[in-house]
């Protein structure tokens, strides 16, 4: 990672740049570096935020001198960190596809794909969490089957229900709240992606995790929704990676 650059844009942050190419390899480098910096327990770092090609480190200037932080970062053996394997989590998200939940599935007919084709292709892959943003709990995913990529709607909807699963371009994602939006809606999950009742797991996933969608029936949707409302539903999270 000899191309890593350190930039100062504010008095209380440093931005580590990883070029301008979005890829799983770059995401792994950023996630690994964040985990390593976490392990150093540097007093004064308040937050680290991952995006597609950068890691932003926020710190308290009264506690941690910026020049000292830069020295620490420059001494990190980046090549060793690149090659290190960390375990990652796979968060399984149930989705009821089609019907009122997936009003845009018909658009895939222009690609000669049936509803079952789209569902199978959407549930076959594990999706890499590149970053969180836009709104709390909204996730930017990589790994969509290119056969089900679809342009955004020409006219965005003024209201999309929380939990709606959509496709826009080469990305798929889930709306964590009721909001406007222009993604093609193919289904809905009954689970809440952002829920303060879960404590430390308020948001189900972090950058570097994976998401696996699986198909459920309307009856299963209603049952899970009841469990979510009573706080008894347990999201399935599988730890994978080093020695699984």
Beta strands, then each sheet from edge to edge (+ up, - down):
strand 1: 5-10
strand 2: 13-17
strand 3: 45-50
strand 4: 54-59
strand 5: 88-97
strand 6: 126-132
strand 7: 139-142
strand 8: 157-160
strand 9: 164-168
strand 10: 171-174
strand 11: 179-181
strand 12: 184-188
strand 13: 210-215
strand 14: 237-240
sheet 1: 1+ 2- 4+ 3-
sheet 2: 7+ 6- 13+ 5+ 12- 9+ 10-
sheet 3: 7+ 6- 13+ 5+ 14-
sheet 4: 8+ 11-
end
